[in-house]
Amino acid sequence: MQTALAGLRRWPVVVVALLALGVASVGSLAAVSGGSTVSACVKKKGGSIRIVSARARCRKGEKSLSWNAIGPAGRQGPRGFAGARGFVGARGPTGATGATGSTGSAGSNGAANGFVDTNPPGSGEYFHLSVAETPFVVANLKLPAGSYVVQGNVHVKTISAGTKVTCSLEGGEGTLDEGVIDVGAGAGQVEQGDLALGGGLTLTAPGSVFVSCKPVVGENSAAGAKIIATQVTTLTSTTG
């Protein structure tokens, strides 16, 4: 301020007059004075006040007085209460369909079905083989339609020296595997031999697989066999 407001203590009548002027806008008073400071002239006798421009000179018997039109900013007030929660907005439109995800990894194969046929039966008897006869079926296994991995195990006994027995694993109107068992090293002695056969086949209708054997050399031989068939989802043939 150009003149300290403390000087108003000497002018109680002036203070009352200024309060009376509160009905007017402080901004309008500053506009009359031509700035942010309000300038006035106060009579020493009587205390009457008149607003003047900042450059005006007071008359004889008057005292100049000025004060800021706008006081300093007050301290920030306390934070107000939170407002009430607004209403839930309307549901937006459905978004576009996302891109198709990548194909997942292939699952593991399910449990396989197994089929077994054993000959001879539990009595322990073997089927007699003869050179003069046609190949004798020593094991037969019936199967439903499907793909299979098949294994045939043959056991031959003989007392004839130099006996050779040929056996084959057959199914699906074809031979899956075949081989020869060479037994009978000494005459009058019981000699034994084993042969493993295997293969794969696909049956489009119920059918069977079987093992047949026939001596090539020697008599007095007998054979028994076991067939195991495991059903698979896919059967792939490879060479090499």
C-alpha positions as CSV (number, residue, x, y, z in Angstrom):
1,M,0.0,0.0,0.0
2,Q,1.1,3.6,-0.6
3,T,-0.1,4.6,2.8
4,A,-0.2,2.0,5.6
5,L,-3.7,0.9,6.5
6,A,-2.4,1.2,10.1
7,G,-3.1,4.8,9.6
8,L,-6.8,4.0,9.7
9,R,-6.5,3.7,13.4
10,R,-6.3,7.5,13.5
11,W,-9.4,7.8,11.4
12,P,-12.2,5.8,13.1
13,V,-14.8,7.8,11.2
14,V,-13.0,6.9,7.9
15,V,-13.2,3.2,8.8
16,V,-16.9,3.4,9.3
17,A,-17.2,5.3,6.0
18,L,-15.3,2.6,4.2
19,L,-17.5,-0.2,5.6
20,A,-20.5,1.7,4.4
21,L,-18.9,1.7,0.9
22,G,-18.9,-2.1,1.1
23,V,-22.2,-2.1,-0.8
24,A,-20.2,-1.0,-3.8
25,S,-17.9,-3.3,-5.7
26,V,-14.2,-3.1,-4.7
27,G,-13.4,-3.7,-8.3
28,S,-15.4,-0.6,-9.3
29,L,-13.5,1.5,-6.8
30,A,-10.2,0.2,-8.2
31,A,-11.4,1.1,-11.7
32,V,-12.0,4.7,-10.6
33,S,-8.5,4.9,-9.2
34,G,-7.1,3.4,-12.4
35,G,-5.4,0.2,-11.0
36,S,-5.4,-2.5,-8.4
37,T,-5.0,0.0,-5.6
38,V,-7.9,2.2,-4.4
39,S,-6.9,5.8,-3.8
40,A,-8.9,8.2,-1.6
41,C,-8.8,11.6,0.1
42,V,-10.1,11.8,3.6
43,K,-11.0,15.1,5.3
44,K,-9.2,15.6,8.5
45,K,-12.3,17.1,10.1
46,G,-15.4,15.1,9.8
47,G,-13.7,12.1,8.1
48,S,-15.6,12.3,4.9
49,I,-14.0,10.3,2.1
50,R,-13.9,10.6,-1.6
51,I,-12.3,8.2,-4.1
52,V,-9.8,9.7,-6.5
53,S,-7.4,8.6,-9.2
54,A,-4.0,7.4,-8.2
55,R,-2.4,10.6,-9.6
56,A,-4.9,13.0,-8.0
57,R,-3.7,15.3,-5.2
58,C,-5.8,15.8,-2.1
59,R,-7.2,19.2,-1.3
60,K,-6.2,21.3,1.6
61,G,-7.5,19.9,4.8
62,E,-7.5,16.3,3.3
63,K,-5.2,13.4,3.9
64,S,-4.4,10.9,1.1
65,L,-5.1,7.2,1.7
66,S,-4.8,4.0,-0.4
67,W,-5.3,0.3,-0.1
68,N,-5.2,-2.8,-2.2
69,A,-8.4,-3.6,-4.2
70,I,-7.8,-7.4,-3.8
71,G,-6.4,-8.9,-0.6
72,P,-3.9,-11.8,-0.5
73,A,-5.2,-15.3,-1.2
74,G,-6.4,-17.1,1.9
75,R,-5.2,-20.6,2.9
76,Q,-6.6,-23.6,1.1
77,G,-9.8,-24.8,2.8
78,P,-10.3,-28.4,4.0
79,R,-11.1,-31.1,1.4
80,G,-14.8,-31.4,0.8
81,F,-16.8,-34.6,1.2
82,A,-16.9,-37.2,-1.6
83,G,-19.8,-36.8,-3.9
84,A,-22.5,-39.4,-4.3
85,R,-21.7,-42.3,-6.7
86,G,-23.1,-41.7,-10.1
87,F,-25.6,-44.0,-11.9
88,V,-24.3,-47.1,-13.8
89,G,-23.9,-46.3,-17.4
90,A,-25.7,-48.1,-20.2
91,R,-24.2,-51.3,-21.5
92,G,-22.0,-50.8,-24.5
93,P,-22.3,-52.7,-27.8
94,T,-20.9,-56.2,-28.2
95,G,-17.3,-56.1,-29.4
96,A,-16.2,-57.8,-32.6
97,T,-15.3,-61.5,-32.6
98,G,-11.6,-62.1,-31.9
99,A,-9.3,-64.0,-34.1
100,T,-9.3,-67.8,-34.1
101,G,-6.6,-69.2,-31.7
102,S,-3.9,-71.5,-32.8
103,T,-4.5,-75.3,-32.9
104,G,-3.6,-77.0,-29.7
105,S,-1.1,-79.9,-29.5
106,A,-2.3,-83.4,-30.3
107,G,-3.5,-85.4,-27.3
108,S,-2.0,-88.7,-26.3
109,N,-3.3,-91.9,-27.7
110,G,-6.1,-93.6,-25.7
111,A,-5.7,-96.9,-24.0
112,A,-5.2,-99.9,-26.4
113,N,-7.4,-103.0,-26.5
114,G,-5.5,-106.3,-26.2
115,F,-6.5,-109.8,-27.4
116,V,-4.7,-113.1,-26.5
117,D,-5.2,-116.7,-27.6
118,T,-3.0,-119.5,-26.2
119,N,-2.7,-123.0,-27.6
120,P,-2.4,-125.6,-26.3
121,P,-4.9,-125.2,-23.5
122,G,-4.1,-125.5,-19.8
123,S,-3.7,-129.3,-20.0
124,G,-0.2,-128.7,-21.6
125,E,-0.9,-130.8,-24.7
126,Y,0.7,-129.9,-28.0
127,F,-0.6,-130.4,-31.5
128,H,1.1,-133.3,-33.4
129,L,2.7,-132.4,-36.6
130,S,3.4,-134.6,-39.6
131,V,5.3,-134.1,-42.8
132,A,2.6,-135.9,-44.7
133,E,-0.1,-133.6,-43.6
134,T,-1.0,-130.0,-44.6
135,P,0.2,-127.2,-42.3
136,F,-1.6,-127.5,-38.9
137,V,-3.2,-124.5,-37.2
138,V,-1.7,-124.4,-33.7
139,A,-3.3,-121.1,-32.5
140,N,-6.2,-119.0,-33.8
141,L,-7.4,-115.6,-32.5
142,K,-10.7,-113.9,-33.5
143,L,-10.7,-110.1,-33.7
144,P,-13.2,-107.4,-34.4
145,A,-12.7,-104.9,-37.2
146,G,-9.8,-102.6,-36.6
147,S,-6.0,-102.2,-36.9
148,Y,-3.7,-104.4,-34.9
149,V,-0.1,-105.2,-34.1
150,V,0.2,-109.0,-33.8
151,Q,2.8,-111.2,-32.2
152,G,2.9,-115.0,-32.5
153,N,5.2,-117.1,-30.3
154,V,5.7,-120.8,-31.3
155,H,7.2,-123.6,-29.2
156,V,8.1,-126.9,-30.8
157,K,9.1,-130.3,-29.3
158,T,10.6,-133.3,-31.1
159,I,12.5,-136.5,-30.5
160,S,13.6,-136.9,-34.2
161,A,17.1,-136.0,-35.2
162,G,17.5,-133.1,-37.6
163,T,13.9,-131.9,-37.4
164,K,13.0,-128.7,-39.0
165,V,9.6,-127.1,-38.7
166,T,8.3,-124.1,-40.7
167,C,5.6,-121.8,-39.1
168,S,3.7,-118.8,-40.4
169,L,1.6,-116.0,-38.9
170,E,-1.4,-115.3,-41.1
171,G,-4.4,-113.0,-41.1
172,G,-6.3,-110.6,-43.4
173,E,-6.0,-113.1,-46.3
174,G,-2.2,-112.9,-46.2
175,T,1.0,-114.0,-44.5
176,L,2.3,-111.5,-41.9
177,D,5.5,-113.4,-41.0
178,E,7.1,-116.8,-41.3
179,G,10.2,-118.7,-40.1
180,V,11.9,-122.1,-39.5
181,I,12.7,-123.8,-36.2
182,D,15.7,-126.2,-36.4
183,V,15.5,-128.8,-33.6
184,G,16.4,-132.4,-32.9
185,A,20.2,-132.5,-32.6
186,G,20.3,-136.1,-31.1
187,A,18.2,-139.1,-31.9
188,G,16.0,-140.3,-29.0
189,Q,16.4,-137.0,-27.1
190,V,13.7,-134.5,-26.5
191,E,14.7,-131.2,-28.2
192,Q,12.8,-128.0,-28.1
193,G,12.8,-124.7,-30.1
194,D,11.1,-121.4,-30.1
195,L,10.1,-119.0,-32.9
196,A,8.8,-115.4,-32.6
197,L,6.6,-114.1,-35.4
198,G,5.1,-110.6,-35.8
199,G,3.3,-108.2,-38.1
200,G,0.5,-105.7,-38.5
201,L,-2.9,-105.8,-40.2
202,T,-6.1,-103.9,-40.6
203,L,-9.4,-105.8,-40.7
204,T,-12.3,-104.0,-42.4
205,A,-14.7,-106.6,-40.9
206,P,-14.4,-109.1,-38.0
207,G,-11.8,-111.8,-38.8
208,S,-9.0,-113.8,-37.3
209,V,-5.2,-114.3,-37.2
210,F,-3.6,-117.7,-36.8
211,V,-0.3,-119.6,-36.6
212,S,0.2,-122.7,-38.7
213,C,3.2,-125.1,-38.6
214,K,4.4,-128.1,-40.7
215,P,7.6,-130.2,-40.4
216,V,10.0,-129.9,-43.3
217,V,12.3,-132.7,-42.1
218,G,11.5,-135.3,-39.3
219,E,8.6,-136.7,-37.6
220,N,7.4,-137.0,-34.0
221,S,7.1,-133.3,-33.4
222,A,4.5,-131.2,-31.7
223,A,3.9,-127.5,-31.5
224,G,2.0,-125.0,-29.4
225,A,1.6,-121.2,-29.9
226,K,0.4,-118.0,-28.3
227,I,-1.0,-115.0,-30.3
228,I,-1.2,-111.5,-28.8
229,A,-2.9,-108.7,-30.8
230,T,-2.9,-105.1,-29.7
231,Q,-5.5,-102.7,-31.3
232,V,-4.1,-99.3,-32.4
233,T,-5.6,-96.2,-33.7
234,T,-3.4,-95.9,-36.8
235,L,-1.1,-98.5,-38.4
236,T,1.8,-97.2,-40.5
237,S,4.0,-99.5,-42.4
238,T,7.7,-98.6,-42.7
239,T,10.7,-100.2,-44.5
240,G,14.4,-100.3,-43.6
